[in-house]
Amino acid sequence: MIGLWIVFFAVVGVLLVFDLGVFHRRAHALKFREAMRWTGFWLAIALAFNAFVGIAYEFHWFGAGEPTRNAALGRSGAEAALEFLTAYLLEESLSFDNLFVIALIIGAFKVPLKDQHRVLFWGILGAIVCRGTFVGIGVLLIRQFAWIFYVFGGLLIFTALKMLFGKETETDPA
């Protein structure tokens, strides 16, 4: 199963290098039609990977879908593909609010139209690296110290209360 994750991260890495290093080497303002073509391209990549997941699980490539200690029957290719597609669609729908936040930030900092793709790319890559780092640290802490769940839960409750009872203040991004 670890082989499938290695393949996934390798494919994502290659695609990220191609996106910034080849496809968008020259900074330019994206027109609507070009943006729609890129959206279609990345959607096609995701659907192709979805098909790969289904086939890999069906034929047990890289150890995918084989029975384990925890799951005696394993997972069929159709189940794995449906799970990936469901997660992909969920992430896509949850990312729409990020578009508005990104548009506000880019507008507040007056990023030129031709540089917006590069800024967005590095911002998202930084967010992925930070999220992966914090999730990894969290997993290590939870495995080492079971009581850390209470600390994380307390932090969430504290943050929620602060948001609920906190005073709204105007922030000048400058």
N, C-alpha and C positions, 0 to 999 in steps of 0.2 A: 504494500500500500504506500510506503514511503516513496517508491519509484514514481507513482502517479503525482505526488506532490512535487517531486523534483522536476518532472516534465512540465507541470503547471507553471511553476515559478520560472523555469527556463523560457517557456513560450511567452509569458508576460514580460520578462526582462528583454527578450529580443524585440517584442512589439514596442516596448517603451523606447528602446534605442532607435528603432526605425522611425518612430513617431517624431522624435525631436531631432535626431541626427540626420535623417534622410528626407522624410516627407516634409518637414517644416524647418529645413536648414535656414532658409531665408525668411526673415520676419516680414509678414505682410498681413493686411487686414482681410479676414475671411468674409466672403460674401455669403448670403443666405444659401444659394445653390451649392456652393462648395461645402458649407457646414452640413447641409443635408446629405451630401455624398459621403462625407466622413462619418456621419452618424450611421448611415446605411452600411458602410464598410465595417465599423466596429460592431454593429449588430450582427452582421454576417459572421464575423470572427467568433462572437459569443455563441451563435447557433451552431457553427461548425464544431466548436469545442464541446457544446452540449451533445452533439452526435458522437464525438470522440468518447465522451464519458460513458454514454450508453453502450457503445461497442466495447470499450475497455472493460466495463463491468460484465457485459454478457460473455466475453471470451476470456475473462480473468487476466487481462494484460496487466503487468506490473503488480500482480497480486490483488487487483481490485475485485471486489464482490465475492471473494472466497470466504467460506465459513470460518469463524473465529471462536474464541472462548465465549465471547459475549453474544454472538449471533450465530446460532448453529446452522441456519439456512443460508446465510449470506444475503446479498442483495442482487436482484436482477438488473439487467441493463436498462430496461424501461423504467424501473423504480428510481435508479440512480439518475437517469436523464431527467425525469420529472422533478426530482428533488433539486437538481442543479437549475433547471429552468425556473422553478418556483422561487428559489433563492435569488436568481438573477433578476427576475421581474420585481420581486420585493425590494431589492437594493435599488433598482432603477426608479421605482416609485418613491422610495424614501430619499433619493438624491435630489428631487425637484426643489425642496426647500433650500438645499445647498446652492442651487443655481442663483436664487434670489440673494442670498448672503454674499456670494462671490461677486454678483453684479454690483451690490452696494459697496463692497470693499474696493473693487476695481474702479468704480466711479468716484469714491471718496479720495482715492490716491491719484486719480486722473491718469491712469495707465494708458498710454497711447494705444490706439486700436491695433497697430501692427505688432505690438509687444504683448498683447493680452494672452495669446496662446502660450507663449514661453513662460509668462508669470503663472498662468493657471497650471501648466504642466508641472513646474517645480513646486508650486504650492501643494498640489495633490500628491505628488511623490513624497514631499516632506510629511504630509499628513499620514500617508500609508506607512512610512518608516516609523514615525512617532507612535501611531496606533499599534503597529506590530511590536514595537519595543515595549510599550506599556502593557499590552496583553501578555507578552512573554514574561515580563517581570511579575505581573499579577498571577499568572499560572504557577510560576516558581514559588511565590510567596504562599499561595493557597496550598500547594503540595507540601511545603515545609511547615507551615503554621496554620492549622485549621481555624484558629481563633481570628485570623485576619478577615474572615467573612464579616464578623461583627464590626470591625474597623471600617471596611468598605461600605457596609450597610449604614453605619453611623454617618459616614461622609455623605452618602446620598441623601439621607434624611436631613442633615444639616444644610446641604445645598438647596434642597426643596423648600425648607423653612425660610432660608434666606431669600429665595426667589419669591415666596409667598408674602412675606412680611417686609421685605426690603423696600426702601424708597427708590423710586425711579429718578435717575439723574441724567441730565443731558451730558453726552460725552462728545468732545470735539476731537475728531480723528487727527487733526493737525497737531 
